[in-house]
Structure formats: structure tokens, C-alpha cells
């Protein structure tokens, strides 16, 4: 079954001296439902605005880790092993080694991508 866009929720792990790492934690699909006849005089402008609105993330970013600790134990139990696994994979393929203590913050964020 097809879709028009993806809604992806990821953890962005930010470090001091290396680019952020991302862990995808959820993905869903969406479809465009634009209900205006293409013969309308301002169809193109309204369609572009509609697409822009649909592809704007709805979820506000959520901080799950900062100041060298998880915000709460529920988030730690939910994400710590995935985060440590991503850090371990990074360390296997890069000369610069990092650890959980090197993390500045971890933010859960939503991204929407059109499927063109």
C-alpha cells in the first residue's frame, strides 16, 4: 500500500565534537487529502500551502536526556539500551570514541518527508 509522506520520530543524540547521531524510533505513513478542484484560480498556491502545512512536524521536540542524565527513569528504561547500541556501533566504525557521558543532550523529534 502506498503513501504520500512519512512521519518519522527519531532521537537526536548531540555530542560536543562530533556530528549528531540519529536513532529512528517510529515511522508511520500519511496521505495527502487536498479537496479543491484544480481549475480553481488559486489552486497552485493553496496546494503548495497545504503541502507545506502537512509536512510541518506536529510533535514538539521532547528532551529525554540532558546534564548527563535522563529526564526520568521511564525514559532511561525505554531508550538507554538503544542509545548505547548506537554509540557502540559508532565506536566500531570511527577512530574517535564516545560514551554516554559525552552526550550533551538527546531530543526526540519528528520529521515529515514527502515521497515523490
N, C-alpha and C positions, 0 to 999 in steps of 0.2 A: 504494500500500500504506500503510495507516495505522500509527499508533503511539500509545503511551500517554504517552510523555515524550521530551524531547530532552536530550541531553548536549552541552553547548556548551563549547568551550575557547576562551578569549579572552585577549588581552593587555590588562592594565590599565596605562595609562600615567599616572603620577601627577606632577602639577606642584605648584609652590608656591602659585600664586594663582588657578588655575582648576580647575574640576571635572575629574576623570579622563576620559581618552579611552579607548575600548574598541575593539579590533580582534578580530573573530571569526576564529579561525584553523582551527577544525574544528567539525563538527556531526555527531552520529550520533543514531540513534533507539533507543528501548528500549520494551519491552512489560512490563506487569505480569503476573506469573505467581504468583498467590496461590492456594495449594492448601488451602483449608479450606472446608468446607460452610457456607453462610450460615445454616444452622439451629443451628450450634454456639452455646452460650450466650455466649461471649465473642468472637464473630465480629467485631463492630464495633471493639472495642478492638484485636484482633490485626490487623485490616485497616488501621486507622489507623497502627499501629506499623510495619507492613510498608511502607506508602506513604512514611512518614517516612524509613525506612531506605533505600529505593530512591532517593529524591530527595536524599539526602545525598551530596555530592560524594565520590568515592573518591580522586581525584588530589590530592595535597598541592600547594599553591601553589609555583611554581618561580620564583625570582628570575633574570631574564635580563639585567637592567641595573641598576647602582647605582654611586654615586660617580663619575658622569659617564663610565662605560664599560660595555661589555658584559662579561659574566662570562667569555666566551671567544670566539674568532674564529668558531667554528662557529655560535654563536647570532647573532653580528653578521651573518654572511653570510646566514643564514636569514631574519632578521627586519628588518634595517635599512631596506631599501627600502620595505617595507610601513609601517613606523613613520613614516618620513619622508613617505610619501604621505598618511598620516592627519594628520600635523602640517600639511602643505601645505594639505589640504582645510579644516582648522580655520582656518588663517590667512586663507583666501579668504573665509570667511563670518563672521569675528569681527574686531572692532576691535583687541583685544589680540592681539599677535603672540607666538608661542612658537617655540622652536627645540629641537633635540635636547639642547643644553646646558642647557636649562631643566627637563629631566626629572629628577625626584627618583629614581624607580625604575620599572621595568617588571616586572610579575609575570604569569606565565602561570597562569591559574586555570580551574577547572571549575565550571560552573553546571548544575544539572539543573532543568528546568521541566516540570511536568505539562501535558499537552494536554487540557484539559477543555472 
